[in-house]
Amino acid sequence: MSASQLMKVFVTRRLPQEGMKLLLKADMCEVLLWDSDEPVPREELLKKVEGAHGLLCLLSDRIDTEVLDAAVPLETLLCESDFVVVSCSLTPETHQLCNKDFFSKMKNTAVFINTSRGAVVNQEDLLNALTGSQIAAAGLDVTTPEPLPTDHPLLHLNNCVVLPHIGSATYSTRGVMAQLAANNLLCGLTGASMPSELTL
């Protein structure tokens, strides 16, 4: 693939080597790496994501509307995506970011996944989006509160999966997670079947 045809991927920090090896040996990506354990400065982040096809970032990276819009406007992302995966930090700017307006921009065949913090989502608006067929399904690793009361309506929907927020902090697990993220990104960029693709 010529340099002009390579898909641009920006990685915001050093990844475990298992994940980086996969990205670097792929002949379809131009991998830009912020080669540091420290966060990428905001101005540099905005420059690097411009025109990016993929972004691998840490939960602690501040990926907000300005950053997303530098790559593609959030509204466009919501309108065109089959899966919307939220994995941002909970900040005053992201509190209830995923609300009625957010869900109304998603395709009715789209799946919403939240692995960030429960309060990033307005759960009442999510419930309405799921029961009103605004979106097809949701997968929640986090909720407010955690755990949800057993009689909470989200737990009784056929199109919503709620898992306990299970952390993973071993070096081995993080290496496997980095490989999985890199493989999913590469397959997604080529339209190939993703190794951990969710089938509903």
Secondary structure as UniProt FT lines:
FT   HELIX           3..5
FT   STRAND          7..11
FT   HELIX           17..25
FT   TURN            27..28
FT   STRAND          29..33
FT   HELIX           42..49
FT   TURN            50..51
FT   STRAND          54..56
FT   TURN            59..60
FT   HELIX           65..71
FT   HELIX           74..80
FT   STRAND          83..86
FT   TURN            92..96
FT   HELIX           100..104
FT   TURN            108..109
FT   STRAND          111..114
FT   HELIX           118..120
FT   HELIX           123..131
FT   TURN            132..133
FT   STRAND          137..140
FT   TURN            150..151
FT   HELIX           153..156
FT   TURN            158..159
FT   STRAND          160..162
FT   HELIX           171..190
FT   TURN            195..196
//
